[in-house]
Amino acid sequence: MLMQAAAGLLAVIGAEFLLIVWGSGAILLSSLVFVPPIVIIAIHNKATRGGQLARDSVRGPACGVLTPRRVLQNSEVLMINENRAMPHPNDIMKFHEPPVPEGQSAYVSGAGPSLDFDIVDWSVAWPAQFQLLAKDIEDALGWRALVIEHVGSTSVPGLPAKPIIDIDLIVADPNDEASYVPALERAGFELWVREPWWFGHRLLRHLEPACHLHVFGYDSPEVIKHRIFRDWLRANPDDRVLYADTKREAAALSRVAGEHSMQYNARKELVIKEIYRKAFIATGLLKA
């Protein structure tokens, strides 16, 4: 199972090789033939997608082959634990929408969906805002921040977006809020959403610069899915224009109807799934 998951991950991200590290040994593989009990897989991505270096990730100290907590150049790091498998390709392609358990709410007390979803032109300031926020997260969590990833529309040059930086943060266990939430709150973040039934997802808000920080574990398929969508839009201008038009139309219709942000998101759903379908085919996850 672990070997299949790792092989699927290799196909998803288009890696050139895997560096397998276990105990005190390491081996470099160009294809997965045999995987011993492993602790870490460090993945070196292929060349840039859409003409942009992968300056979107800050990583915690997952292994010694890369300098701890630095912005990666064409590299990503993910962890695999012997007791927690990486996502299966089918989980990456599935749109998980588990219902909120009866008597519970995804929002913490006093929180709720936003009524503000104004779409603005892409700003050259957004990458720098991500770097500023990533440093604050790194400083707050240190070694507990395994990966800090710029995702969402603000990470795609030329794509109009809500002026809110979306960040995926990978931690060892998102359900262990005590290990990261208080430190992030001291850094100016506010816990807003708690969804343990959806891969342990938490969302923390930051007001200046505006940010939605999505917290997942390293075994969540959502972080891989977000990266695929981002990279596909960067490299495919026709779909970038399609998504831009869809966002503007959905925002206009939702404003007229007096809807909130979740209803705005629902208006984009069909186009998002169609773009994902093409990306999944291109990555080999889905057969044409």
C-alpha positions as CSV (number, residue, x, y, z in Angstrom):
1,M,0.0,0.0,0.0
2,L,2.8,2.4,0.9
3,M,4.7,1.7,-2.3
4,Q,1.5,2.3,-4.4
5,A,0.9,5.6,-2.6
6,A,4.4,6.7,-3.2
7,A,4.3,5.7,-6.8
8,G,1.1,7.6,-7.3
9,L,2.6,10.7,-5.7
10,L,5.6,10.5,-8.0
11,A,3.2,10.4,-11.0
12,V,1.2,13.3,-9.6
13,I,4.0,15.8,-9.1
14,G,6.1,14.7,-12.1
15,A,9.2,14.2,-10.0
16,E,12.6,13.3,-11.6
17,F,13.7,11.2,-8.7
18,L,12.9,10.2,-5.1
19,L,15.4,10.4,-2.3
20,I,14.4,7.7,0.2
21,V,15.8,8.1,3.7
22,W,15.4,5.5,6.5
23,G,17.3,5.1,9.7
24,S,20.8,6.2,9.0
25,G,20.8,5.1,5.3
26,A,19.5,6.7,2.0
27,I,19.1,5.5,-1.5
28,L,18.3,7.5,-4.7
29,L,15.7,5.9,-7.0
30,S,14.6,6.9,-10.5
31,S,11.7,4.5,-10.3
32,L,10.1,2.7,-7.4
33,V,11.0,-1.0,-7.4
34,F,11.2,-1.6,-3.7
35,V,10.6,0.7,-0.8
36,P,11.9,-0.3,2.6
37,P,10.3,1.1,5.8
38,I,10.8,4.8,5.2
39,V,10.5,7.9,7.2
40,I,10.9,10.7,4.6
41,I,10.5,11.1,0.9
42,A,12.1,14.2,-0.5
43,I,10.9,15.1,-3.9
44,H,12.8,17.1,-6.4
45,N,10.3,18.6,-8.9
46,K,10.9,18.9,-12.6
47,A,11.6,22.3,-14.1
48,T,9.2,25.2,-13.4
49,R,5.6,25.2,-14.6
50,G,4.3,28.2,-16.3
51,G,7.7,29.8,-16.5
52,Q,7.9,30.5,-12.7
53,L,10.3,29.1,-10.2
54,A,8.7,27.2,-7.3
55,R,9.1,30.1,-4.8
56,D,5.9,29.2,-3.2
57,S,7.0,26.8,-0.5
58,V,8.8,27.2,2.8
59,R,9.5,23.9,4.6
60,G,10.2,22.8,8.0
61,P,13.0,20.4,8.8
62,A,11.7,17.2,7.3
63,C,15.1,15.7,6.6
64,G,18.8,16.7,6.5
65,V,19.2,16.7,2.7
66,L,17.9,20.3,2.4
67,T,18.5,23.3,4.6
68,P,15.8,23.5,7.2
69,R,13.1,26.1,6.8
70,R,14.1,27.9,3.6
71,V,12.2,28.8,0.5
72,L,12.6,26.0,-2.0
73,Q,13.8,26.4,-5.5
74,N,12.1,23.8,-7.6
75,S,11.8,21.5,-4.6
76,E,9.0,20.2,-2.4
77,V,9.2,18.1,0.7
78,L,6.5,15.8,2.0
79,M,6.6,13.3,4.8
80,I,5.5,9.7,4.8
81,N,5.1,7.9,8.2
82,E,5.0,4.1,8.4
83,N,1.7,4.3,10.2
84,R,0.0,6.9,8.0
85,A,0.0,6.3,4.2
86,M,0.1,9.1,1.6
87,P,-3.1,9.8,-0.3
88,H,-4.2,7.3,-2.9
89,P,-4.6,8.8,-6.4
90,N,-8.4,8.2,-6.2
91,D,-8.6,10.3,-3.0
92,I,-6.8,13.1,-4.8
93,M,-9.3,13.1,-7.7
94,K,-12.3,12.8,-5.4
95,F,-14.1,16.0,-4.3
96,H,-14.6,15.2,-0.6
97,E,-17.7,17.0,0.8
98,P,-18.5,15.3,4.1
99,P,-21.6,16.6,5.8
100,V,-21.2,18.6,9.0
101,P,-22.0,16.2,11.9
102,E,-25.4,16.8,13.5
103,G,-25.2,19.4,16.3
104,Q,-21.8,20.7,15.2
105,S,-20.6,23.7,13.1
106,A,-17.6,24.1,11.0
107,Y,-17.2,27.7,12.3
108,V,-15.9,28.5,15.8
109,S,-18.2,30.5,18.1
110,G,-18.7,34.0,16.6
111,A,-17.4,33.1,13.1
112,G,-19.2,32.5,9.9
113,P,-19.0,32.7,6.1
114,S,-17.8,36.0,4.6
115,L,-20.1,38.3,2.7
116,D,-17.1,40.0,1.0
117,F,-15.9,38.4,-2.2
118,D,-14.9,41.3,-4.3
119,I,-12.6,40.2,-7.2
120,V,-9.7,42.4,-8.1
121,D,-6.9,42.2,-10.7
122,W,-3.9,40.1,-9.8
123,S,-1.3,42.2,-7.8
124,V,2.5,41.9,-7.9
125,A,2.3,42.6,-4.1
126,W,0.8,39.2,-3.4
127,P,3.9,37.0,-3.7
128,A,5.7,39.3,-1.2
129,Q,2.8,39.2,1.1
130,F,3.0,35.4,1.1
131,Q,6.7,35.5,1.9
132,L,6.0,37.9,4.9
133,L,3.2,35.6,6.2
134,A,5.3,32.5,5.7
135,K,8.1,34.0,7.8
136,D,5.6,34.8,10.5
137,I,4.4,31.2,10.5
138,E,7.9,29.8,10.4
139,D,8.9,32.1,13.3
140,A,5.8,31.0,15.3
141,L,6.0,27.3,14.7
142,G,9.6,26.5,14.0
143,W,10.1,22.8,13.3
144,R,6.4,22.1,13.6
145,A,5.7,23.8,10.2
146,L,6.5,21.0,7.8
147,V,5.4,22.8,4.6
148,I,4.1,26.3,4.0
149,E,2.6,26.6,0.5
150,H,1.2,29.5,-1.4
151,V,-2.0,28.3,-3.1
152,G,-5.3,29.7,-4.5
153,S,-5.8,32.4,-7.0
154,T,-3.3,34.9,-5.5
155,S,-0.6,32.3,-6.3
156,V,-1.4,32.4,-10.1
157,P,0.1,35.4,-11.9
158,G,-2.5,37.2,-14.0
159,L,-5.5,35.6,-12.3
160,P,-8.0,38.0,-10.6
161,A,-8.8,37.1,-7.1
162,K,-10.1,38.1,-3.7
163,P,-7.2,40.0,-2.1
164,I,-6.7,37.3,0.5
165,I,-3.6,35.1,0.5
166,D,-4.4,31.4,0.7
167,I,-1.7,29.3,2.4
168,D,-1.6,25.5,3.0
169,L,0.2,24.7,6.2
170,I,1.1,21.0,6.8
171,V,1.6,19.9,10.4
172,A,2.1,16.5,12.0
173,D,-1.4,16.4,13.4
174,P,-3.9,19.2,12.7
175,N,-6.3,17.8,15.3
176,D,-3.6,18.6,18.0
177,E,-4.5,22.3,18.1
178,A,-2.5,22.9,21.2
179,S,0.7,22.2,19.2
180,Y,0.2,25.1,16.8
181,V,-2.9,27.3,17.3
182,P,-1.7,29.3,20.4
183,A,1.6,30.0,18.7
184,L,-0.2,31.2,15.5
185,E,-2.6,33.3,17.6
186,R,0.4,35.1,19.1
187,A,1.5,35.8,15.5
188,G,-1.8,37.5,14.7
189,F,-3.8,34.6,13.3
190,E,-7.3,33.8,14.5
191,L,-8.9,30.3,14.5
192,W,-12.0,30.5,12.3
193,V,-12.9,27.1,11.0
194,R,-12.6,23.6,12.7
195,E,-13.4,20.6,10.5
196,P,-11.9,17.4,12.0
197,W,-14.2,15.3,9.8
198,W,-12.5,16.8,6.7
199,F,-8.8,15.6,6.9
200,G,-8.5,17.5,10.2
201,H,-8.8,20.9,8.4
202,R,-8.5,24.1,10.3
203,L,-8.7,27.6,8.9
204,L,-7.1,30.6,10.6
205,R,-7.6,34.2,9.5
206,H,-5.0,37.0,9.4
207,L,-6.2,40.5,8.8
208,E,-3.1,42.4,7.5
209,P,-2.1,41.2,5.1
210,A,-5.4,39.4,4.6
211,C,-4.8,35.6,4.7
212,H,-6.6,32.3,5.0
213,L,-4.3,29.7,6.5
214,H,-5.5,26.2,5.8
215,V,-4.0,23.6,8.1
216,F,-3.8,19.9,7.0
217,G,-1.9,16.8,7.9
218,Y,0.7,15.5,5.5
219,D,-1.6,12.6,4.6
220,S,-4.4,14.9,3.2
221,P,-5.1,14.8,-0.5
222,E,-6.2,18.4,-0.5
223,V,-2.7,19.8,-0.4
224,I,-1.7,17.8,-3.5
225,K,-5.0,18.8,-5.2
226,H,-4.4,22.5,-4.5
227,R,-0.9,22.3,-6.0
228,I,-2.1,20.6,-9.1
229,F,-4.8,23.3,-9.7
230,R,-2.4,26.1,-9.1
231,D,0.3,24.8,-11.4
232,W,-2.2,23.9,-14.1
233,L,-3.6,27.4,-14.2
234,R,-0.1,28.9,-14.3
235,A,0.8,26.8,-17.3
236,N,-2.6,26.9,-19.3
237,P,-3.7,30.5,-20.2
238,D,-7.0,29.4,-21.8
239,D,-8.2,27.8,-18.5
240,R,-6.8,30.7,-16.6
241,V,-9.0,33.1,-18.6
242,L,-12.0,30.7,-18.3
243,Y,-11.6,30.6,-14.5
244,A,-11.1,34.4,-14.3
245,D,-14.3,35.0,-16.2
246,T,-16.1,32.4,-14.1
247,K,-15.0,34.1,-10.9
248,R,-16.1,37.5,-12.0
249,E,-19.5,36.3,-13.1
250,A,-20.0,34.3,-9.9
251,A,-19.1,37.3,-7.7
252,A,-21.5,39.5,-9.6
253,L,-24.4,37.1,-9.4
254,S,-23.7,36.4,-5.7
255,R,-23.7,40.1,-4.8
256,V,-27.0,40.6,-6.5
257,A,-28.5,37.6,-4.7
258,G,-27.1,38.6,-1.4
259,E,-25.1,35.4,-1.0
260,H,-22.2,34.5,1.2
261,S,-18.7,33.2,0.2
262,M,-19.7,29.5,0.3
263,Q,-22.6,30.2,-2.2
264,Y,-20.1,32.1,-4.4
265,N,-17.8,29.1,-4.3
266,A,-20.7,26.8,-5.3
267,R,-21.3,28.9,-8.4
268,K,-17.8,28.2,-9.6
269,E,-17.9,24.5,-8.9
270,L,-18.7,23.1,-12.4
271,V,-15.9,25.0,-14.1
272,I,-13.4,24.1,-11.3
273,K,-14.2,20.4,-11.7
274,E,-13.8,20.6,-15.5
275,I,-10.4,22.3,-15.1
276,Y,-9.4,19.6,-12.6
277,R,-10.5,16.9,-15.0
278,K,-8.1,18.2,-17.6
279,A,-5.3,18.5,-15.1
280,F,-5.9,15.0,-13.7
281,I,-5.7,13.6,-17.3
282,A,-2.5,15.5,-18.0
283,T,-0.9,14.2,-14.8
284,G,-1.9,10.6,-15.5
285,L,-4.2,10.3,-12.5
286,L,-7.2,10.0,-14.8
287,K,-7.5,8.1,-18.1
288,A,-8.8,10.2,-21.0
